[in-house]
């Protein structure tokens, strides 16, 4: 789904989000194309069937500045679940290991 969003966004010249989302909470992730941590975060969300809005900051200075202003950090990914900044990939996986990620995403426990 994220790849589809990227392709559509590139074709249309604006940010697009097509979601097949089981989550009741919006997820936003600032990423770069080849960042291994971004890839791992995408994989975790996709494995849960969670759609997300991906904002690529590879060559978009304004979006990168937006990310840095919102998070106070310069590294990617930077992930929000709803209005809550959860951090990066490591923090996302930690939430999953602690058993609270599904709750934050509004998913039923499996």
N, C-alpha and C positions, 0 to 999 in steps of 0.2 A: 504494500500500500504506500509506503514511504517513497519507493522508487517511482510509482505512478505520480505521486504528488510532485516530485522533482521534475519529471518529464513534462507534466502539464504546466508547471510553473515556468519552466524554461521556454516552452512553446508559446505560452500566453504572455510572457514578459511580466508576470505579477505572481505573487504568492497565492498558491491554490492548495486547498486541503480537501482531499476526498477520503472519507473515513469509513471503515467497516469496523466500528468500534463497539465493543461490549462494555467499555467503561462508561460510567455516567459522569465522569470528571474529565474535563479537557486537559490534555497533556501537550506541552510545548517543549521542544528541544532545539537548542541552538547547536549546530554541528559544523564540521568540515567534512569534505568528501572522503578522505582517506584515513581519517583518525581511527585507530583501532578501538579506542574507548567508545567512540560514537557508534561504531559498528556493533560492538557488544551491547550497548544500551538499546539500539534498535532491535537487536535479536531478542533481548529479554521482553521488550514490550510486544513485539510481534508474536512471540511464543505464547503470550497471554491473550492474543487476539485484540490487543488494544491499539486503536488508531491514535495518531498523534500528528501535530503540526510540526513540521521540521523547517527550521529557518537556517539556511546555509549561510555561513559567514566567511567562506573561503576568500572571496574577492569583493565583498560588500562591506566597505568601511563603516557605513551608517548602521548596518545591522550588527556588526561587531561592537560598535560603540554602544548601541542599545543594550546588547547582552551584558557588556561590562558595567553599564550604569545600573541595570536591573539587579545583577548578581554581585557586583563588586569584585568579580574575578575575570581573568583573561583566558582561562583554559576552557577547552570544549571536551565533552558536551556540557552544557548547562541545561538542567531539566526542571520544569515546573509541572506540578500536578495541581490543577486549578490555580489558585493564587499562591500556593506554597512552593517556594524554591527548595527543591530537595537536594540540589548539588549536582554532582557529576555521576559518571558510570559507577564508581565504587560505592557511592552512597545509595544509588538505586539498587544495586545488588545486595547491599547490607540491609536495606528495608525489606527486600525479598527474603533473605535468610532469617531475619527477625520475625517474619510472618505478618508484617504490617502493610506491605506494598499493596496486596489485593484490596485491603480495606480502604487505603488511601485512593485507590483507583475506582472504588465503588463496585468491585467485582465480588461475586459470591465466593466464599472459600471453597477450595476443591478438596 
